Each structure stands twice: as structure tokens, then as C-alpha cells.
């Protein structure tokens, strides 16, 4: 029987021990307190300490470093935007700017951020099994190929260079990864596959060596100017950053980006197989560290792990009523079966066993776009809403938050996702009904298109996209 939950395969393999100073609540005034020890919090602390080496900095975490989405995700440092480019462009245009140009700046910053993060990992000696093999998106029906062609056209308008996003014919795709019945695809350059738990714990160790305090098993209950209230007592501080992502709704409605209806926690589930023998990999290829994704509406994401497993994820049961969380990550049997069936469809000749299943929650705003906020009056900042593209975006967010805390204008602080207003989610039960209806319709649309081998995206999928506020 497979392991179920226990945070994730990544965290289980890393055998994460508590931070060495995790029991020490700071008694003196801090310069910066960060709520949340996921990648946003870790990267923010890293760049703050680099810029202000004499600052007293503490990270406060309700569970342990990497407990949330940062230690559970699919392990892609991706080039994909943390949001919908057309939505960002519309917001920029409303502010009197060139929308396409502003989105292109964000896209280039996301791509540059991959290399900056890799440089930090090299400098700090962080081995997270990082491998830069790009990202492959494949299709098995003509409608999927149509969406892929549209995705490339959109990517070029967003700031990708032509050589960074290449169409693959059937033969070219099979040389990347041999997926059954795939008829073509697209490859994005730059994307890195890695072990997210090793990245989190590597950053943790670097921060501890730099003198940053990491306080685990301590829940932040309230944030206000110069004060972080925890379940173990208050911490006085000059600056505060909320890096809680999907857990943000637990905090406050009193600050932009922290409102209880600004985010919902969407569940994403994963399975990982046993280690597969070399003869299997000889048939599949998949030897460059590529991230793998399909063009269906209820998409999957996968990687070949450093120890020769397949890790694959997808939405499954997407949302708990009243924004419930995933706890230690147990996955229902229906979702596990769905991911197993998908893997069998992709690689029908591969005999595999599921060794571990888990799920986590990612923060999603109403328009599926991320936002970076800093209020200089209250000296409170926040970043949230990566919508599944967080490994790269958290790095960029951390750097941006430090720029904004510093008070000066920078190229990062002027990017279009700064102070982006995503609106608010509908109240329950409309929220639950809307989210589940959207995913149900997208699933039906996938089945409909696949069975009929459609040439174009179905009207049903387009309708579901309108409900969600995203294009399909």
C-alpha cells in the first residue's frame, strides 16, 4: 500500500528536521518579521539579509519549513507567468501604460529570475537535483494542437523570443518524451526541474548560517502595524511580510492582498511511482530534466525525478467548502485512480506502482493573477496568488518585496503585478458551486473532445473558462 499524505514524497525523502532555533520566539524588536516559511518567505528573508546584513530578521511558521505548497509541488522552476497576461495587460492599459510592453517586462523578469535563483543555489551550495531541460507541452488531438499553436503565438506577444518556444512535430516530440498517441507539442526553454523540499531546506540552512531566526510550530494569528501576534506571544517589528499564500485568508481584511475573500485554496494532488528500471527509460527518453504537461483543460504536470521515478500531479478534488485546507495531504482514492489512469494512458507499456500520494493547496485569486503589495504607512507587505507557478515567482516576489521595503523605485517595483487588484471571490455557497462546476465542465469537455477527436476547443470548455475568468 502506498504512503498517503505525510506532507509529500519530497519532504519524506528529505527527512526534514526542525530548524536549529525553531523554539526561540524573538524577545527584542525585529527589523523584519515574515509570516510563512515557504519559498516566498525564505527568498524574502534571503534578499533582505543580503541587503541589510545587520537587520534582525525572523520567519514565523505554523508548521515547519516547506510544509505548504512549497514542499509539495511538482518541482518546476517554470517560465510561465503567475497569471493571465491579458488581464495584466488590461490593468496596465487602464493605468495609461502600454499593456503588452508591461506584460513583456514581467515575462522577461520571470525568465531572468530562473537564472538568478540558480546562481544563488550555486553560491550557497544548495543541491536540489536541479536540471534545466525546458518544459514540454504535448497534444493527442487536433484541438490540443490548436491550443498549442495559440499558446506559442501568445507567448511571443508576452515577451518570449522565437527560439525560446518551439513547436514540435510528432517525431521531435518523441525524442523529448515518448508519450503514447501524442501528435505534436511545444517546448519552452529555461524551465528547471528540481526537488522542491531540498530547495526549501537548503535555503533554510543558508538563512540560519546568515543569522536569520526561523520559528516553527508557531501560528501567526494577527498582523497589525509593528506587531505580529502569534499563538505563543507577540513579536514587535519594524516591517512585516505576509508570505502565507493559500493560508492568507486566515489573517485579515484590513490590508490589500490579505483579505479573507482575496484568495481561495485550490487543491492539487500528486502521485510518485516506484523507481523505474533503465530499460523503461530507454524507451521513454525523458532524460534531459524536462517538465511534462498536456494540453487538456484539466491538465497534468510531471517530471522524471533524480532517482528515476515519475512524479505526476493534477487537480482531482479541487476545493473544500469554506476554503478548507489539505492538512498533511491525504488524497482520496478517486483522485489517486484518476492520476494512475492518466499515467497508464500516457505510457501504457510501463509497469509501475504508486509509492506515495499527497496533495497541497495553492492560492488562487478571482482573476488567477498574482499580486505583490507593500503599504509604506503600516510597513506591511504581502505576496500571493501564484496559481500553481510559484517556484520561480516566489523568487521574483521575494526580491521585489525587499525593493519595496527599501522604499526606492526599481525596475522590479514597477512590474505590472505590483498592487494588482484581482477582485474578490463570491461568498459561499456560490464559491463552492462555481469552482466545482468549472472543473466538472472542463473534465466533460476533455472527454468530449478526446472521443470525437475534435479540431477545435469545444464551446463547453470556453464557457467553463468564462466562469473561471480564464481563457481556454
C-alpha positions as CSV (number, residue, x, y, z in Angstrom):
1,X,0.0,0.0,0.0
2,X,1.3,3.4,-0.9
3,X,2.1,6.2,1.6
4,X,-0.7,8.8,1.7
5,X,-0.1,12.3,2.8
6,X,2.7,12.9,5.4
7,X,3.2,16.3,3.6
8,X,4.8,14.9,0.4
9,X,7.3,12.5,-1.1
10,X,9.8,15.3,-1.4
11,X,9.6,16.1,2.3
12,X,9.6,12.5,3.3
13,X,12.7,11.8,1.3
14,X,14.4,14.9,2.7
15,X,13.7,13.7,6.2
16,X,13.3,17.3,7.3
17,X,14.5,18.0,10.9
18,X,13.3,21.1,12.8
19,X,15.3,24.3,12.3
20,X,18.0,24.6,15.0
21,X,16.5,27.7,16.6
22,X,12.9,26.8,15.9
23,X,11.8,27.1,19.5
24,X,13.1,30.6,20.2
25,X,10.5,33.4,19.9
26,X,12.4,36.6,19.5
27,X,12.2,38.9,22.6
28,X,13.8,42.0,21.1
29,X,12.4,44.2,18.4
30,X,13.0,42.9,14.9
31,X,13.6,44.8,11.7
32,X,11.6,42.3,9.7
33,X,9.2,39.5,10.6
34,X,7.9,37.2,7.8
35,X,4.8,35.1,8.3
36,X,5.3,31.8,6.5
37,X,8.4,29.7,5.8
38,X,7.6,28.6,2.3
39,X,9.6,29.8,-0.7
40,X,8.2,33.4,-0.7
41,X,9.2,33.8,3.0
42,X,12.6,32.2,2.5
43,X,13.6,34.2,-0.6
44,X,12.4,37.4,1.0
45,X,14.5,36.8,4.1
46,X,17.5,35.9,1.9
47,X,17.4,39.1,-0.1
48,X,16.6,41.2,2.9
49,X,19.6,39.8,4.8
50,X,21.8,40.3,1.8
51,X,20.8,44.0,1.5
52,X,20.6,44.7,5.2
53,X,23.1,42.4,6.9
54,X,22.7,44.0,10.3
55,X,18.9,43.5,10.4
56,X,17.3,41.3,12.9
57,X,15.0,39.0,10.7
58,X,12.6,36.3,11.9
59,X,10.4,33.9,9.9
60,X,7.4,32.5,11.8
61,X,5.9,29.3,10.5
62,X,2.8,27.5,11.8
63,X,4.2,24.0,11.0
64,X,7.7,23.6,9.5
65,X,9.8,25.0,6.7
66,X,8.3,23.8,3.4
67,X,5.1,22.4,4.9
68,X,2.7,24.1,2.5
69,X,2.8,24.3,-1.3
70,X,6.5,25.0,-1.4
71,X,7.3,21.5,-0.2
72,X,4.6,19.6,-2.1
73,X,4.6,21.0,-5.7
74,X,5.6,19.4,-8.9
75,X,9.1,20.7,-8.9
76,X,9.2,23.1,-11.8
77,X,11.0,26.4,-11.9
78,X,8.9,27.4,-14.8
79,X,8.9,30.4,-17.2
80,X,5.1,30.6,-17.1
81,X,3.6,33.8,-15.8
82,X,1.9,33.7,-12.4
83,X,-1.4,34.8,-14.0
84,X,-3.2,35.7,-17.2
85,X,-1.1,38.0,-19.4
86,X,-4.2,39.6,-21.0
87,X,-5.6,40.5,-17.5
88,X,-2.3,42.1,-16.5
89,X,-2.2,44.0,-19.9
90,X,-5.7,45.3,-19.4
91,X,-4.8,46.6,-15.9
92,X,-1.7,48.3,-17.3
93,X,-3.7,49.9,-20.1
94,X,-6.2,51.2,-17.6
95,X,-3.4,52.9,-15.8
96,X,-2.3,54.6,-19.1
97,X,0.6,52.3,-19.9
98,X,1.3,50.0,-22.9
99,X,-0.2,46.8,-21.7
100,X,1.7,44.4,-23.9
101,X,5.1,46.1,-23.1
102,X,4.4,45.9,-19.4
103,X,3.5,42.2,-19.5
104,X,6.6,41.6,-21.6
105,X,8.7,43.2,-18.8
106,X,7.1,40.8,-16.3
107,X,7.7,37.8,-18.5
108,X,11.4,38.7,-19.0
109,X,11.8,39.2,-15.3
110,X,10.3,35.7,-14.6
111,X,12.8,34.2,-17.1
112,X,15.7,36.1,-15.6
113,X,14.6,35.0,-12.2
114,X,15.3,31.4,-13.0
115,X,18.9,32.1,-13.7
116,X,19.3,34.4,-10.6
117,X,17.9,31.6,-8.4
118,X,20.2,29.1,-10.0
119,X,23.1,31.4,-9.2
120,X,22.1,31.7,-5.6
121,X,21.8,27.9,-5.3
122,X,25.3,27.5,-6.8
123,X,26.7,30.2,-4.5
124,X,25.1,28.7,-1.4
125,X,25.9,25.1,-2.3
126,X,22.2,24.1,-2.5
127,X,21.8,20.8,-4.3
128,X,18.1,20.4,-5.1
129,X,18.7,18.0,-8.1
130,X,18.2,20.9,-10.4
131,X,18.3,20.1,-14.1
132,X,17.5,22.6,-16.8
133,X,15.7,20.7,-19.5
134,X,12.9,23.0,-20.5
135,X,9.2,22.3,-20.4
136,X,7.3,20.2,-23.0
137,X,3.5,20.6,-23.6
138,X,2.0,17.8,-25.7
139,X,-1.3,17.2,-27.5
140,X,-3.0,14.0,-28.6
141,X,-5.9,15.5,-30.6
142,X,-6.1,18.3,-33.2
143,X,-7.9,20.6,-30.7
144,X,-4.9,20.3,-28.4
145,X,-2.6,21.2,-31.3
146,X,-4.7,24.3,-32.0
147,X,-4.3,25.4,-28.3
148,X,-0.6,24.7,-28.5
149,X,-0.3,26.9,-31.6
150,X,-2.3,29.6,-29.9
151,X,-0.1,29.3,-26.8
152,X,3.1,29.9,-28.8
153,X,1.5,32.9,-30.5
154,X,0.5,34.3,-27.1
155,X,4.0,33.5,-25.7
156,X,5.7,35.6,-28.4
157,X,3.4,38.6,-27.7
158,X,4.2,38.2,-24.0
159,X,8.0,38.6,-24.4
160,X,9.4,35.2,-25.3
161,X,11.9,35.0,-28.1
162,X,11.1,32.7,-31.0
163,X,13.9,30.2,-30.1
164,X,12.6,30.0,-26.5
165,X,9.3,28.5,-27.5
166,X,9.4,26.0,-30.3
167,X,6.7,23.9,-32.0
168,X,7.5,20.1,-32.0
169,X,6.2,17.7,-34.6
170,X,5.4,14.2,-33.7
171,X,8.9,12.9,-34.3
172,X,10.5,15.8,-32.5
173,X,8.2,15.3,-29.5
174,X,9.0,11.6,-29.3
175,X,12.7,12.4,-29.0
176,X,11.9,14.6,-25.9
177,X,9.4,12.2,-24.3
178,X,7.7,9.2,-25.9
179,X,4.0,9.8,-24.9
180,X,1.5,7.4,-26.4
181,X,-0.6,8.8,-29.2
182,X,0.9,12.3,-28.9
183,X,0.8,14.1,-32.3
184,X,2.8,17.2,-31.5
185,X,3.7,19.7,-28.9
186,X,5.7,22.7,-27.9
187,X,8.8,23.2,-25.9
188,X,9.6,26.2,-23.7
189,X,13.2,26.8,-22.9
190,X,14.7,27.7,-19.5
191,X,12.4,25.6,-17.2
192,X,14.3,23.7,-14.5
193,X,13.1,20.6,-12.7
194,X,14.1,20.1,-9.1
195,X,13.2,18.7,-5.7
196,X,11.3,21.5,-4.0
197,X,11.8,20.2,-0.5
198,X,15.6,20.2,-1.0
199,X,15.4,23.8,-2.2
200,X,13.3,24.9,0.8
201,X,15.6,23.1,3.3
202,X,18.8,24.4,1.5
203,X,17.6,28.0,1.7
204,X,16.6,27.3,5.4
205,X,20.2,26.2,6.2
206,X,21.7,29.2,4.4
207,X,19.4,31.6,6.3
208,X,20.3,30.1,9.6
209,X,24.0,30.5,8.8
210,X,23.3,34.1,7.9
211,X,21.7,34.7,11.3
212,X,18.1,34.7,10.4
213,X,15.8,33.3,13.1
214,X,13.3,30.6,11.9
215,X,10.5,30.0,14.4
216,X,8.5,26.8,13.6
217,X,5.3,25.4,15.2
218,X,4.1,28.9,15.9
219,X,1.0,30.2,14.3
220,X,0.6,33.9,13.2
221,X,-2.9,34.9,14.4
222,X,-3.0,38.6,13.6
223,X,-0.9,41.2,11.8
224,X,-1.0,45.0,12.5
225,X,1.4,47.8,12.3
226,X,4.7,46.9,14.0
227,X,3.2,43.9,15.6
228,X,2.8,40.2,14.8
229,X,0.6,38.3,17.2
230,X,1.3,34.6,17.4
231,X,-0.2,31.8,19.5
232,X,2.9,31.9,21.6
233,X,3.0,35.7,22.1
234,X,3.7,38.9,20.3
235,X,6.7,40.0,18.2
236,X,7.5,43.7,17.8
237,X,9.0,44.6,14.5
238,X,9.6,47.4,12.1
239,X,8.5,45.7,8.9
240,X,6.2,42.7,8.3
241,X,5.7,40.5,5.2
242,X,2.8,38.0,4.9
243,X,4.1,35.1,2.8
244,X,1.2,32.7,3.6
245,X,0.0,32.2,0.0
246,X,-3.1,29.9,0.2
247,X,-3.3,30.4,4.0
248,X,-3.6,34.1,3.6
249,X,-7.4,34.1,4.3
250,X,-6.7,33.3,7.9
251,X,-5.2,36.7,8.6
252,X,-7.1,40.0,7.9
253,X,-9.3,42.1,5.7
254,X,-7.6,45.3,6.7
255,X,-4.8,45.3,4.2
256,X,-4.7,45.0,0.4
257,X,-3.9,41.4,-0.6
258,X,-4.7,39.9,2.8
259,X,-8.5,40.0,2.7
260,X,-10.4,36.8,3.6
261,X,-12.1,36.7,0.1
262,X,-9.0,37.7,-1.9
263,X,-7.8,34.1,-2.2
264,X,-9.2,30.6,-2.2
265,X,-7.1,27.4,-1.6
266,X,-7.3,25.2,-4.6
267,X,-6.1,21.6,-4.1
268,X,-3.7,19.9,-6.4
269,X,-2.7,16.2,-5.9
270,X,0.3,14.2,-6.8
271,X,1.5,10.6,-7.0
272,X,5.0,9.3,-7.4
273,X,5.9,5.9,-8.8
274,X,8.5,3.3,-7.8
275,X,11.9,3.7,-9.2
276,X,11.7,2.5,-12.9
277,X,14.5,0.4,-14.5
278,X,16.8,1.8,-17.1
279,X,15.2,-0.3,-19.9
280,X,11.9,1.6,-19.3
281,X,13.7,4.9,-19.6
282,X,15.5,3.8,-22.7
283,X,12.0,3.6,-24.3
284,X,10.6,6.7,-22.8
285,X,13.6,9.0,-23.3
286,X,12.8,11.9,-20.9
287,X,16.5,12.2,-20.0
288,X,17.1,16.0,-20.0
289,X,15.1,17.0,-16.9
290,X,12.1,18.2,-18.9
291,X,8.9,19.2,-17.2
292,X,6.0,17.5,-19.0
293,X,2.4,18.8,-19.3
294,X,-0.5,18.0,-21.6
295,X,-2.8,20.4,-23.5
296,X,-6.1,19.1,-21.9
297,X,-8.2,21.6,-19.9
298,X,-7.8,19.5,-16.7
299,X,-4.1,19.4,-17.3
300,X,-1.4,17.3,-15.6
301,X,2.2,18.2,-14.8
302,X,5.0,15.7,-14.4
303,X,8.7,15.2,-14.1
304,X,11.3,12.4,-14.1
305,X,12.8,12.6,-10.6
306,X,16.5,12.4,-9.9
307,X,16.1,8.8,-8.6
308,X,14.2,7.7,-11.7
309,X,10.6,7.9,-10.6
310,X,7.7,9.6,-12.4
311,X,6.0,12.3,-10.3
312,X,2.7,13.4,-11.8
313,X,0.1,15.9,-10.5
314,X,-3.3,17.2,-11.3
315,X,-6.3,18.8,-9.7
316,X,-8.5,15.9,-8.5
317,X,-10.9,17.2,-5.9
318,X,-10.2,20.9,-6.3
319,X,-11.8,22.8,-3.4
320,X,-13.2,22.3,0.1
321,X,-16.3,24.2,1.2
322,X,-15.5,27.4,3.0
323,X,-11.8,27.4,1.9
324,X,-10.7,24.3,3.8
325,X,-7.1,23.2,3.7
326,X,-5.4,20.0,2.9
327,X,-3.7,19.3,6.2
328,X,-1.0,16.7,6.0
329,X,-2.1,15.9,2.4
330,X,-4.1,12.7,2.4
331,X,-5.6,12.1,-1.1
332,X,-8.9,10.4,-1.8
333,X,-8.9,7.1,-3.7
334,X,-10.9,8.6,-6.7
335,X,-8.2,11.2,-7.3
336,X,-5.4,8.7,-7.0
337,X,-7.1,6.4,-9.5
338,X,-7.5,9.4,-11.9
339,X,-3.8,10.2,-11.8
340,X,-2.9,6.5,-12.2
341,X,-5.2,6.1,-15.2
342,X,-3.7,9.2,-16.8
343,X,-0.2,7.8,-16.4
344,X,-1.3,4.5,-17.9
345,X,-2.8,6.4,-20.8
346,X,0.4,8.3,-21.4
347,X,2.7,5.3,-21.0
348,X,0.6,2.1,-21.5
349,X,3.7,-0.2,-21.8
350,X,5.2,0.9,-18.4
351,X,4.5,-1.3,-15.4
352,X,4.6,0.9,-12.4
353,X,3.4,1.0,-8.8
354,X,2.3,4.1,-6.8
355,X,4.6,4.6,-3.8
356,X,3.4,7.9,-2.3
357,X,0.4,10.2,-2.8
358,X,-0.2,13.7,-1.4
359,X,-1.9,17.0,-2.1
360,X,-1.5,20.6,-1.2
361,X,-3.3,23.9,-1.6
362,X,-2.3,26.7,-3.9
363,X,-3.6,30.2,-3.6
364,X,-5.8,31.4,-6.4
365,X,-7.2,34.9,-6.8
366,X,-10.5,35.7,-8.6
367,X,-8.7,36.6,-11.9
368,X,-6.0,33.9,-11.4
369,X,-3.3,36.6,-11.2
370,X,-0.6,37.1,-8.5
371,X,-0.1,40.3,-6.7
372,X,2.7,42.0,-4.7
373,X,1.8,44.6,-2.1
374,X,3.6,46.9,0.3
375,X,1.9,49.6,2.4
376,X,4.7,52.1,3.5
377,X,2.4,53.7,6.1
378,X,1.9,50.4,8.0
379,X,5.1,48.9,6.8
380,X,3.3,45.6,5.8
381,X,3.9,43.7,2.6
382,X,2.4,40.6,1.0
383,X,2.7,38.4,-2.0
384,X,0.1,35.9,-3.1
385,X,-1.9,34.2,-5.8
386,X,0.8,32.3,-7.9
387,X,-1.9,29.9,-9.1
388,X,0.5,27.0,-9.5
389,X,3.5,28.8,-10.9
390,X,5.2,29.5,-7.6
391,X,8.7,28.2,-7.6
392,X,10.0,30.9,-10.0
393,X,7.5,33.6,-8.9
394,X,8.3,33.2,-5.3
395,X,12.0,34.1,-6.0
396,X,10.9,37.2,-8.0
397,X,8.4,38.1,-5.4
398,X,11.0,38.0,-2.6
399,X,13.3,40.3,-4.5
400,X,10.5,42.6,-5.3
401,X,9.3,42.8,-1.7
402,X,12.7,43.7,-0.5
403,X,12.9,46.5,-3.1
404,X,9.6,47.9,-2.0
405,X,10.5,47.7,1.7
406,X,13.7,49.6,0.9
407,X,11.5,52.5,-0.4
408,X,13.2,53.3,-3.7
409,X,11.8,52.9,-7.2
410,X,13.3,49.9,-9.1
411,X,12.5,48.0,-12.2
412,X,11.1,45.2,-10.1
413,X,8.8,47.5,-8.0
414,X,7.3,48.9,-11.3
415,X,6.4,45.5,-12.7
416,X,2.7,45.1,-13.6
417,X,1.9,42.6,-10.8
418,X,2.7,45.2,-8.1
419,X,-0.6,46.2,-6.4
420,X,-2.6,44.2,-8.8
421,X,-6.3,44.2,-7.8
422,X,-7.8,40.7,-8.5
423,X,-11.2,41.5,-7.0
424,X,-12.9,39.3,-4.6
425,X,-14.3,35.7,-4.7
426,X,-18.1,35.2,-4.3
427,X,-19.4,34.2,-0.9
428,X,-20.3,30.6,-0.1
429,X,-22.1,28.6,-1.4
430,X,-21.7,30.4,-4.7
431,X,-17.9,30.0,-4.5
432,X,-18.0,26.2,-4.0
433,X,-20.6,25.7,-6.7
434,X,-18.7,27.9,-9.2
435,X,-15.4,26.3,-8.7
436,X,-16.7,22.7,-8.8
437,X,-18.9,23.5,-11.8
438,X,-15.9,24.9,-13.7
439,X,-13.8,21.8,-13.1
440,X,-16.6,19.5,-13.9
441,X,-17.3,21.2,-17.2
442,X,-13.6,21.2,-18.1
443,X,-13.5,17.4,-17.4
444,X,-16.6,16.8,-19.6
445,X,-15.1,19.0,-22.3
446,X,-11.9,16.9,-22.3
447,X,-13.8,13.7,-22.6
448,X,-16.0,15.2,-25.4
449,X,-13.0,16.5,-27.4
450,X,-11.0,13.3,-27.0
451,X,-13.8,10.9,-28.0
452,X,-14.6,13.0,-31.1
453,X,-11.0,13.9,-32.0
454,X,-12.1,17.5,-32.3
455,X,-10.2,20.0,-34.4
456,X,-11.2,23.0,-32.2
457,X,-11.7,23.7,-28.5
458,X,-15.3,22.9,-27.5
459,X,-17.9,25.6,-26.6
460,X,-18.3,23.8,-23.3
461,X,-14.6,24.4,-22.4
462,X,-14.9,28.1,-23.4
463,X,-18.0,28.5,-21.3
464,X,-16.1,27.0,-18.3
465,X,-13.2,29.3,-18.9
466,X,-15.6,32.3,-18.7
467,X,-16.9,31.0,-15.4
468,X,-13.4,30.8,-14.1
469,X,-12.3,34.1,-15.5
470,X,-9.5,32.5,-17.6
471,X,-9.1,31.7,-21.3
472,X,-9.1,28.1,-22.5
